[in-house]
Amino acid sequence: MPNVIVQQGPRSVELKRDLVRRITDAFVDAYQIPVDTVSVWIQETPADSWGSGGKLTADK
């Protein structure tokens, strides 16, 4: 049973719904497993709580 964790900034429910479907489909296709065995967890972090290149994402 694959568990996929996606860490990202906030996105709309519609985008997250599409992402979960696409990730699930990819695992079902690649591993030839039932759709209900794939779990996708989305962990959202506000832009003021992470950074890259030495700057907060909120400041870019």
VEXDREN-2710 file (C-alpha; in Angstrom, 1 decimal):
% VEXDREN-2710
k/r/px/py/pz
1/MET/0.0/0.0/0.0
2/PRO/1.8/3.1/-1.2
3/ASN/1.6/6.2/1.0
4/VAL/2.5/9.4/-0.8
5/ILE/3.2/12.6/1.1
6/VAL/3.2/15.9/-0.8
7/GLN/4.6/19.0/1.0
8/GLN/3.6/22.3/-0.6
9/GLY/2.3/25.7/-0.1
10/PRO/-1.5/26.2/0.1
11/ARG/-3.5/25.4/-3.0
12/SER/-7.2/25.3/-3.8
13/VAL/-9.3/22.2/-3.1
14/GLU/-9.8/21.8/-6.9
15/LEU/-6.1/21.7/-7.6
16/LYS/-5.5/19.3/-4.7
17/ARG/-8.4/17.0/-5.9
18/ASP/-6.8/16.9/-9.3
19/LEU/-3.3/16.2/-7.9
20/VAL/-4.5/13.3/-5.7
21/ARG/-6.3/11.8/-8.7
22/ARG/-3.2/12.1/-10.9
23/ILE/-0.8/10.7/-8.3
24/THR/-3.2/7.8/-7.6
25/ASP/-3.6/7.0/-11.3
26/ALA/0.2/7.0/-11.7
27/PHE/0.7/4.5/-8.9
28/VAL/-2.2/2.3/-10.1
29/ASP/-0.7/2.3/-13.6
30/ALA/3.0/1.8/-12.6
31/TYR/2.4/-0.9/-9.9
32/GLN/-0.8/-2.5/-11.3
33/ILE/-2.5/-2.2/-7.9
34/PRO/-6.1/-1.4/-6.9
35/VAL/-7.0/2.3/-6.6
36/ASP/-8.1/1.9/-3.0
37/THR/-4.6/0.9/-1.9
38/VAL/-3.0/4.3/-2.7
39/SER/-3.1/7.0/0.0
40/VAL/-2.0/10.6/-0.7
41/TRP/-1.4/13.0/2.1
42/ILE/-1.0/16.7/1.4
43/GLN/0.8/18.8/4.0
44/GLU/0.4/22.5/3.4
45/THR/2.8/25.0/4.8
46/PRO/2.1/28.8/4.7
47/ALA/4.5/30.8/2.5
48/ASP/5.8/32.6/5.6
49/SER/6.9/29.3/7.2
50/TRP/9.3/28.0/4.5
51/GLY/11.9/29.4/2.2
52/SER/14.5/28.7/-0.4
53/GLY/17.6/30.5/-1.7
54/GLY/18.0/32.2/1.7
55/LYS/14.6/33.9/1.5
56/LEU/11.1/33.3/2.8
57/THR/8.8/32.2/0.1
58/ALA/6.4/35.0/1.3
59/ASP/9.1/37.6/0.5
60/LYS/9.6/36.5/-3.1
END
